Amino acid sequence: MISAKALADGHSASLDQLTLAELITTGVYDRHLRRSRLAYRKRRDRLVGALGRQAVRVTGIAAGLHALIELPSDRQEDEIITAAAHHGLALTGLGTYAMTTAHLPALVVGYGTPPEHAYTGAVARLSAVLTEAASADARRSGKPPPKRPDPSPRV
């Protein structure tokens, strides 16, 4: 095995590879993935539910660890990111990842990192930041805040 490994891959640790092989063959790795997917899906659902009353759209695949929050076209990513930082949130704008400046304003929100005990508060603070931004935009423009989707349960 040592000579085969040396020929195929001399850079990764044998103990790490053997450990991973054991986890895969015993099914422990599969159980871990299933448990993690469920936990992250629940977190994403909580994020989508909390932002359902905002004038934003949450997109991105449900299997990931990030969601894309599309902002109204007249909203500035940087203003939201700065306001979020004042609330103890670390957000990234889609512009950070864009190769051109022509993109809709959006936030990239990672929901896998916060510990469970802090997640609910973080989502509430994000919702508050978005509400404050919509109110500030309405005051500046003299228009009423954008209509929010009907909060009644969907069937």
Secondary structure, 3 states (H helix, E strand, C coil): CHHHHHHHCCCCCHHHHHHHHHHHHHCHHHHHHHHHHHHHHHHHHHHHHHHCCCCCEEECCCCCCEEEEECCCCCCHHHHHHHHHHCCCCCEEHHHCCCCCCCCCEEEEECCCCCHHHHHHHHHHHHHHHHHHHHHHHHHHCCCCCCCCCCCCCC
